[in-house]
Amino acid sequence: MSLQKAIFFFFFSIAAMLGGSAWAQQSFGFGVVPQFEARKLASIWVPVLRELEKRTGYKFKMIGSENIPDFEVDFLGGKLDFAYMNPYHAMLAGRKQGYIPLVRDVGRKLFGILVVRKDSSIKSVSGLEGKSISFPAPNALGASLLIRADLKNIFSVSVKPIYVNTHSSVFLNVVLGKTPAGGGVMSTLKRQKEAIRSKLRIIQETRRIPPHPIVAHPRIAKAIREKVRQALLELGRSPEGAKLLSLVPIRKIGVATMADYLLLAEWGLEEFYVD
């Protein structure tokens, strides 16, 4: 087992222990798209799930995926009872398994950003023609799919993608000069340390889409789905709950539907999606 994988499973084992050693009969697996490394994801989501348990009486076990491709295998196979996933994943999950969106952030829109070093001579996307660009994973929506579709379909620019597993790794690769540019999203850029963030400059933003929903598998009874939805909405109305959700980040929680994400089918993303 690699050191990275060992660290990953260690932190998610700790996350599970925090929830108790025995799960009640009505317990559910909750998957989270791995935007960050395992320790950071656990620090964000374990407190949210503990609050959700208090408000619903159900148990939620965080299901970790080492990377985005593994996460895709989990939800496309129907392994996850509930999950937090990107909008394109939500559309695919709906088609494949019938996953149902429950809530999302209604206070902002998701979009991809292309960054270069602040001292780079590249001023626009035209300067990226033929260059190697860092992306977290082939199917990361804002940080990869939206950017690559816009580069080809709007700007007629061809690049060579290099996948580095996480958003944070993208920004670090650009700062270190390993690639001249990288794809990310604004929320993860803002989470970077000042030493990283201060050395980057945004040269392009993509088209916008409603952000990541929390979804439920259709095998979960409607009454349970609705109880979870209402608990999440109530959590977002309390100052303490809103603070927890802001770390996800969800600024203003509201109801989500699959109709929010159907326009993605018209943007040509399937050309770049890796099945």
N, C-alpha and C positions, 0 to 999 in steps of 0.2 A: 504494500500500500504506500502511495506517495505521501510525503510530508504534508502537502496541501490537503489531500483527502483525509488524512488522519486528523488534522486540525479541524476540518469541516465537521466530521462526525463527532469530535469531542465537544464542540460548542453546541451542537444540536442535542447531544445527550444531556448536557447541562440544562438546556432549555426545557427538555421533557421532564427532568427531575424537579425543576421549579414548579411544575404543575402538579406534582404528587406522583407517587409510585403506582397507584392503582386508579384506573379510569372507570367512571360510572358506566352503566349500561348504555345510556344515551350519550355516547362520545363520538366525536367527529374529527377526521383529519383535515387540517387547514394548511394548504400549500401557499407558498409565497414565492413569486418570481425572484430569482437570486440577483437582484440589482447590485447588492453589496456583498462583502465577505460575511461568513456565517456569524461571527460574533456580533457584528453590527446589526444584521437582520434580527438576531435573537433579542438584542437589547431594545429594538423598536417594537417587535411584534408580540413577545411574551407578555408584557404588561397590557397590551390591547386585548389579547385573548383571555387573560385573567379577569379583566373587567367584563368582558363578554360573558364569561362563565357566571359571574355574580348576577348579571342582569337576566340571564336566560335559564339558569339551572342546568345547562348542558356542560359537557367537558369538551375542550378543543385541544387536540394535540398538533403541534406544529410539525409539518412534514417538510423536511429540508431536501433541496435538490442542489447538487454540487455546482451545476451550471445550467444555463438556459436550455440547451438541448435535452438534458435529463428532465427538467421541469416539463418540457413539451411532451416527452414520453409519458410522464405521470398523468397529465390532464387529458391527453388524447386517448389514453387507455382507461380513463374514468377512475383513476386511483384516488383522486382528491374529492372529498365531500364538499369542501368549500375552498376557494382559492382567491388570491389577489393576483391579477394578471394584466398584461397590457391589452389594449383594445383589439389589436389584430388577433392575438391569442384568443380573446373572448369570442370573436367572430368564428374562428376555427373550432373552438370548443363547443360553441352552439351548434355548428353544423355536424360535428362528429359525434358528440355525446349529448347534446341538448342542454348544456349548461345555461343557467338563467342568471342574468345580471341582477344584483340586489341594490347596491349603492355605489356611488362614485363621488369624486370631488366635483362639485358644481361651481366652484369658485375660480376655476382656471381652465386652461386648455393645454393639451400636451403637444409639444413640437420638438423636432430635432434641431440640434445646433452643430455647426462645423467650427472647430476651433483650431487656431494655429498659435505658435509662440508669439508673444507680444512683439518681439523684435524681428519676426519673420518678414521677408520681402513680399510674401503672398498677400494680396489685398482683396482678391475676389476668387470665386470658385473656378474661374477660367484658368487660374494659375495652378490648379490641381490636375490638369490634364495629364494622364499617364502615370501619375504618382501613386505610391503606396500610402494608403490611409488606414488608420487604426479604427476598428469598431469592436464593441464588446462581444458580439455574437452575430451570426448571419440573420437571426430572426428577432433581434431586439428592435422594437417598433420605431420609436423616435430616434434612437441612436444609430440605427442601421438602415432598416427598410425604407423609412420615409426619406432619409438623406440620399440613399442610392437611387431611389425612384426619381427624386427631384433632379439629381445630377444628370441622369440620362434623359428624362422626358421633358424637363424644362430648360436645362442648360446645355444639353448635348455634350456633357463632359464624361469621359471614361476614366475610372480609377482602378487601382489594384487593392482589394480589401485584405487587411490583415486582422485576424480575430484574436483578441487578447483577454477574453473571458469576462471582464468586469468593466463598468463605467470608469471606476477609479484608475484602472490600468491604462485605459485610453488616454486620460489626461496626463498621466505620468509619462507615457511613451512620447507624447508630444513635447512635454517640458524637457525631457532628456534628449530630444532630437532624434529619436529612433524612427519616427515618421513625421513628415512635415505638417500633418493635420490629423484630426480625429473627430469621430462622431460621438455625441452625447446628448443629454437633455439638460434643460436649465436647472431643474431641481437637484440633480446630482452634481452639477458644476458648483452650485451654491454650497453644497455640503463638503467640498474639498477644503483642505487646509489653506490658509491664506498664502502660504509659501508656494502652493501649486496654482491656486486661482489667480494670483496676481501676475503670473507669468503667461497667462493665456488671453487670447483675443478672439471674439466671435466674428466670423466672416459671412455666415449665412444662417438663416432660420428657415425651417420647412413649413409646409402647410400645417394647419392646426386641427386637432381632433379632441373630443372629450377624453379625459384621462382614464387610467386604470380602474376597472370595476372590481368589486368583490362579487364573486359568482358562486352559485350553488348547483350541485349536480341534481338532475331531476328525480333521482331516487330518494332524495330527501323530501319528506312529506311537506306539502304546501304550508301547513300550519307551523311547522318548525322553521321553514324558510322565512315566513313572515315574522315570526317571533325574533329571529336573528336580525332581519332587516330593521325592525322597529328598535331593537336593542342598540344597534349601531347608530341609528338616527338619534336616539336619546343620548347615547354616549357623546355624540358630537355637539349636543346642545349644552352639556355641562362644561364649565371651565376646565376641570381636570381632564375630562375625556377629550375635549378639543385640543388640549396640549399634547396628549398622547398621539392623537391622530395627525397632528401637524408634523410629527416626525416621519410619517409614512412616505411622502407627505400628502395629507388630505386637509386642505384649508377649510372648506365648507362642505360638509357631507350632505348628500341628497340622493333621491331615488335614481336608479339606473335602469335602462331598458336596452334590449338588443338593437332597437331602432337607432340608438345613439351612435352605433358603430357601422351601420350598413354602408355608408358612403365609402368606406375603405375598399370595398369591392370594386370601386370605379377608378382607383388610383394606380393601378398597374403594379401593385406590390408583389403579386404572385410570381412575377418574373424573377424576383430576388429572394423569395422565401425558399429555404432549404427544408425539404420534407424528410 
